[in-house]
Amino acid sequence: MTTVVVVDDHRLVRAGLRTIIDASGDLRVVGEAADGAEAVTVVAEVAPDVVLMDLSMPGVGGIEAIRRLRAFGATSPVVVLTSFAEADRVRDAVEAGAIGYLLKDSEPGDVLDAVRAAAAGHAPLDPRVARALLPSADRRRPGPALSDREREVLAHVARGLANKQVARALGISERTVKVHLGNVFRQIGVGDRTSAALWARDHGIG
């Protein structure tokens, strides 16, 4: 059973998410919070497998809450669930430590799939958010000189595949995938899979 903490300042939204999640059969809400400060306390107490985090809340907002969670060492992956798709908000959330980003008008099944993906170590990203991050073709700058194999690995990561799945798709070992991914991280200047996926989509890879 994958455990979830729901963070949103609207009680009705929290209740709706709890109903959807608890009805899934394999996911369960184990805590709720109405703002970022409360979220930090609840996550520290119950250590959920995934946190669903709103961004716009009174007091401590979602991005600051994510920063505080990471500062005290919380390892629960955070999936943002918000109404805002602006590129700046997405980047701020990812830089703070969010692993995924969904919009509140997503289908219930997509939210459940995103929670499962985050729990498995993937980086769920709403396609509309990805499009918001894509610059126009004439503004795209050439990226670093990635090898063909590194580009292949990065493309699969941008699609949300885990290392084992990438290895299977490319017919290489999981250890080789990790080596390629480490090289990619260094070359494009990121430190995690979600940022790498955003960079890939920003540069037309994947």
Buried (B, 14 or more C-beta within 10 A) or exposed (E): EBBBBBBBBEEEBBBBBBEBBEEBEEBBBBBBBBBBBBBBEBBBEEBBBBBBBBBEBEEBBBBBBBBBBBEEEBEBBBBBBBEBBEBEBBBBBBBBBBBBBBBBEBEBEBBBBBBBBBBBEBBBBBEEBBEBBBEEEEEEEEBEEBEEBBBBBBBBBBBBBBBEBBBBBBEBEEEBBBEBBEBBBEBBEBEBBBBBBBBBBBBEBB
